[in-house]
Amino acid sequence: MKRIFTREQRMTIVYGILCIVLILVVLQLWLLTATMNAFLGGDEGVIWPAAGASVVCLLLNLGLLRHLYQIERSNP
């Protein structure tokens, strides 16, 4: 079922998605900083879990981008 959103509804969705993306990007920056700090301190066991968490954040961002494209395609 295709749902047609008004312009205001679409902007609310876009702002919500942008907030989530901002949180994910800050999380990735924190993850990079913590991982580099641990690696330079000699702890190499944190590298792969951090890389996995970063890939999950990337996939979430790509999914949100795909959702935005679907909203734009369904609303002329």
N, C-alpha and C positions, 0 to 999 in steps of 0.2 A: 504494500500500500504506500503510494507516494503521498507525502504530506507537503503542502505548500506553506512556507513560512512567510510572514511579513518581513519587511526590512528590519524593523525593530527587534523581532524575534531572532533573526539571523545575526544581528550585531550582538545580541546578548549571548548567543552560542559562541560566536567568535571571541568575545571578551573572556568567556569562561575557559575556552580552549587555550587562549593566550596565557591566562594565569597558570593553568596546569603546565604548559610548556615552560614557562618561566621557573616554576618550582623544580621541574625536572632538570633544567639546565643548571640551576644553582646546585642541585644535588650532584650532578655530574662533575661540576667544578670542585665541590667539596671532596668528592670521591677521588678525583685526580690528585688533589693536594694531600689527602690522607695517605693515599697509596704511595706517592712519591716520598713522603716523609718516612713511611714504614720501610720502603725499599732502601732508601739512603741510610736508614738506621740498621740495616742488615736483615730485616725480616722479609724474606722472599715468598713466604707462604700466603701472603695477602694479594699477590698479583692476579692470579687467575679468578678468584672470587670477585675481585673488584672489576676485572674485565667483563665478567659475566653480568654483573649488575649494570655496568655501563651499556652493554649490548641490550639489556632489557629496557633501559631508559630510551635508547635509540629506537627500538621497536615500538615503544609506546608513542614516541613523537611521530614516527612515520604513520602509525595507525590514526593518530589525531589529524594529521595532514590529509590522509586519505578520506577521513570523515568530512573534512571541510570541502574537499573536491566533490564529494557526493552531494552535499547540501547545495553547492553552487550549480551542479548539473540538474538537480531536481527542481530548482527554482529559476525560472527564466528572468 
